[in-house]
Amino acid sequence: MVTANLRTGDEYLRALRDGRQIYVDGERVSDVTTHRAFARGARSLSNLYDIAAAPENREVMTYTSPTTGNPVLRGFQIPQTHADLKAKRLASEMWSEATFGLMGRSPDHVAGFFAGYAAVPSVFAAGGQQFADNVVKFYEHLRETHQYVTYAIVPPQIDRSKPAHQQSDPTLYAGVVKERDDGIVIKGAQQLATAGVYCDYIYISTIHPLQAGDENYAFGVAVPVGAPGVKLYPRRPFGGQALNSFDYPLSSRFDESDCFVVLEDVFIPWEHVFIYRNLQVARDQWWKTPAHLYGNLQAQARYATKLRFMTGLAKRMNELTGNDANPAVQTQMGELTSLVSIVENMLLAQEVAAEKDSNGVLWPSRTALYSIMALQSELNARMVEIIRELSGAGMITLPSSHKDFHNADTAADVQRYYRSATTTADERVALMRMAWDFIGSEFGNRHQQYEKFYGGASFLVKQNVNRNFDYARATGLVDRALALPGFEGAFGPNDYK
């Protein structure tokens, strides 16, 4: 159904009550919008739709649909100019700031992938024109109805020494088990559907290399989360252990929940099949369309926002302890902000160095994107280490919970000794709790693991940089130097005079 109205937060929450199969602690979750582990995360995401629907944000968050003329989310925009690409980044930043960069799979992430697919449908047409038509129609459906999609594109870690078709059971990895006149049936498991419990659809495909014999696993399909046979197994949700928002200010609100996906003979109609038993197209979808670039432009905008938030935490901690003017602390902050600035400016470089293809579609700079992704695991670890050094014992010498502020036997001591020179105990403990939730809690440590492997194994991302670097320009300089007059390879008697 096409609507001229943008999706609201309430409409989004209602769509989640579709009977989806989600299992936590051995029990089925009846409603993610009310379940203790997921309700506050769902509310944070519904707020994103309300932000986009607010009249004052329309210019930033939406653009005009080329088919209906309705306002649609800018995450789905296929940029043709540098201004378009900047607008996509600014929209992602607005949403990222609402979650402080802590929810990576917000609705604009995989929206970017489908925009990239629809920008170059000829890649999918290599497997048959009907698949190109399918991907464009599905992209338009997502765009016009403001749908939320995540993906599961990595096989389970069962036996990585063997390809998919040589596993002990051919249905361990998600694969095609039946072809019908009206569609296909898939069976097996796939990971890692971050935010899967909160989405409308999951895109099931693979980004891992496939080989001859793996044809049944070389597909790309869209599956409604509530479809029969789809089961989601989230990792331990931090929201369920976050007893209150004072002690767990971040994990109580922004846990997007990473999910393992099990597919038990799930039927996919042909219109939701974009790649079918085609090894080459399964690979080319990532590298011969701008999908990977658009999705990761959003990811880097989100990451830069998160780093600004982290830097703000460090600054506030220094102010509380009276260390802000300490030269040693200022040096550490200089290193921290230098690293953050590198990320921010590499994000901008993706726009500045963007190039158009022959169809007039603008592609973010591969070199700029993959360079920062290749270093992200190393830079992130160093930035977190600086925050730990700056905090000292501050994050681990806190009262056990907010209840210590209200017990007659402890309240006076807490108010007297946990204050800072410039703030009350309540304000200081609230800040330090937030810093701990960012770095030291289960939620914080998940984020460190997430950023370390966000782009995949570091060596693979570095290979992306190597493939896309402009070696022709670099080696051309060397060749020009070797061709300078008088440099013929043998030194004459006067060459050193």
C-alpha positions, 0 to 999 in steps of 0.5 A, spaced: 500 500 500 502 506 497 501 512 502 503 519 502 504 519 509 510 517 512 510 512 517 509 514 524 512 510 531 506 508 533 505 505 526 511 501 526 510 498 533 504 495 531 507 492 525 511 488 530 506 484 533 505 479 527 506 473 531 514 473 529 517 467 532 523 470 537 526 465 543 529 468 549 531 464 555 527 458 552 521 461 551 517 465 546 517 472 546 509 474 545 510 481 543 517 485 542 514 491 544 512 490 551 517 484 553 522 487 558 528 485 554 526 489 547 521 494 549 525 500 550 529 498 544 523 498 540 521 505 543 528 508 541 527 505 534 520 508 533 522 515 535 526 515 529 520 514 525 517 520 529 523 524 528 523 523 520 515 524 520 516 531 524 514 537 519 521 540 521 525 535 519 522 533 513 527 537 508 533 533 512 530 526 513 526 525 506 526 526 499 521 526 493 519 519 490 521 519 483 515 514 482 509 517 486 511 524 488 510 522 496 516 524 501 520 518 502 526 516 507 532 519 504 536 512 506 533 510 500 535 515 495 540 513 489 544 519 489 546 523 482 550 529 485 554 530 491 549 534 494 544 528 494 550 524 497 551 529 502 543 529 504 544 522 505 549 523 510 546 528 514 539 524 514 543 518 517 547 523 522 540 526 525 538 519 526 544 517 529 544 522 534 538 520 536 541 514 539 548 517 540 551 512 534 549 506 539 544 503 534 548 501 528 542 497 524 537 503 524 532 503 518 537 507 513 542 502 513 540 496 509 535 501 505 542 503 502 544 496 500 537 496 496 538 503 493 545 500 491 541 494 488 536 498 484 541 503 482 545 497 478 539 492 476 543 489 470 548 486 475 542 482 477 539 481 470 546 477 469 542 471 472 535 473 468 531 479 467 526 477 472 531 478 478 533 485 476 525 487 475 524 483 482 529 487 486 527 494 483 520 492 485 522 490 492 526 496 493 520 501 490 516 497 495 520 498 501 521 506 499 514 507 498 512 504 505 518 506 509 520 498 511 525 496 516 530 491 513 536 488 516 540 482 513 543 475 515 549 474 510 554 470 514 553 462 515 554 459 522 561 458 525 560 450 524 566 448 520 569 454 516 574 449 513 569 446 508 565 450 503 557 450 504 556 444 500 561 439 504 558 441 511 556 434 515 549 436 513 547 440 507 541 444 510 546 447 516 547 453 512 541 457 509 540 454 502 535 452 497 532 445 498 526 446 493 524 449 487 516 450 486 512 454 480 510 459 485 517 460 488 523 457 492 523 453 499 530 455 503 532 451 509 538 452 514 541 458 518 544 464 517 547 470 522 548 475 524 541 479 523 542 485 528 536 488 530 532 482 527 527 482 532 525 489 530 525 489 523 519 488 517 524 484 513 530 480 513 535 480 507 538 473 506 544 472 502 551 471 503 557 475 503 562 470 504 566 467 498 562 461 495 565 456 490 563 451 485 558 446 488 555 451 493 550 453 488 544 452 492 547 457 497 548 462 492 541 466 493 538 473 495 531 473 498 527 477 502 523 474 508 518 477 512 520 476 519 513 474 521 513 468 515 512 461 517 518 457 519 522 463 521 525 463 528 530 468 531 535 467 537 537 473 539 544 473 543 543 475 551 539 481 551 542 487 555 535 490 556 533 484 560 538 485 565 538 493 565 534 494 571 533 501 571 535 507 566 540 510 572 544 504 573 544 502 565 542 509 561 545 506 555 543 498 555 536 499 557 535 504 551 539 502 545 540 494 545 539 493 538 540 485 539 544 481 534 540 475 532 541 468 529 536 466 524 533 459 523 529 458 517 525 451 517 522 450 510 521 457 509 517 459 502 519 465 498 515 467 492 519 469 486 517 476 486 522 476 493 527 472 489 533 477 487 539 472 486 538 464 484 543 459 484 548 464 481 555 464 484 557 470 480 551 474 482 551 473 489 558 476 489 557 481 484 551 484 488 556 487 493 562 490 489 559 491 482 553 495 485 554 501 490 550 497 495 556 496 500 558 503 499 551 506 501 550 502 507 557 503 509 556 511 508 551 510 513 555 506 518 561 511 518 556 516 519 553 513 525 560 511 527 563 518 527 556 520 531 558 515 536 565 517 537 563 524 538 559 522 544 565 518 546 569 524 546 564 528 550 563 523 555 571 524 556 571 531 556 565 531 562 569 526 566 575 530 566 571 536 568 568 533 574 575 530 576 578 537 575 583 534 570 581 538 564 587 543 565 592 538 566 597 538 560 598 530 561 590 529 560 590 535 554 595 531 551 591 524 551 585 528 549 589 531 543 590 524 541 583 522 542 580 527 538 585 526 532 583 519 531 576 522 532 577 527 527 580 522 522 574 518 522 570 524 521 574 527 515 574 520 512 567 520 512 567 527 508 572 524 503 567 519 501 563 524 499 568 529 496 572 524 492 565 520 490 565 519 482 559 518 477 558 511 473 556 511 466 548 511 468 549 518 472 549 514 479 554 517 484 558 512 488 562 514 494 569 513 494 571 506 495 578 508 497 576 513 503 571 508 505 575 502 505 581 505 508 577 507 514 574 501 515 580 497 515 583 501 520 577 501 525 578 495 529 585 498 531 583 506 532 577 504 536 581 499 541 586 505 542 580 510 543 577 506 548 583 505 551 584 512 552 578 513 555 579 507 560 586 511 562 582 518 563 577 515 568 582 511 572 578 508 578 572 513 577 568 507 573 569 502 578 568 506 585 561 507 584 555 506 589 552 499 587 545 502 584 541 508 585 538 505 591 544 507 595 541 514 594 535 513 597 536 508 603 537 512 610 543 509 612 547 510 606 544 516 602 548 521 607 555 518 605 553 517 598 551 525 597 557 527 601 563 523 598 561 521 591 560 528 589 565 532 585 568 539 586 563 542 581 557 537 581 552 533 586 553 526 587 547 524 583 550 528 577 557 525 578 554 518 579 550 519 573 555 521 568 560 515 570 555 510 570 554 512 563 561 511 561 561 504 564 555 502 560 559 505 554 565 501 556 565 496 561 558 493 561 556 487 557 553 492 552 559 496 552 563 490 551 559 488 545 560 494 542 567 493 542 567 487 539 562 490 534 566 495 532 572 490 531 569 486 526 564 491 523 567 491 516 569 483 517 576 480 518 581 486 518 585 483 512 579 482 508 578 490 508 585 491 507 584 487 501 579 492 499 583 498 499 589 494 495 584 493 490 581 500 489 587 504 491 590 508 485 596 505 483 597 507 476 597 514 479 603 512 484 607 508 479 606 513 474 610 518 478 615 513 479 616 512 472 616 519 471 622 520 476 626 514 472 625 518 465 628 524 468 633 527 463 640 524 465 637 518 469 639 513 464 641 508 469 649 509 469 652 515 472 657 519 468 663 523 471 659 529 473 653 527 476 655 528 483 657 535 481 
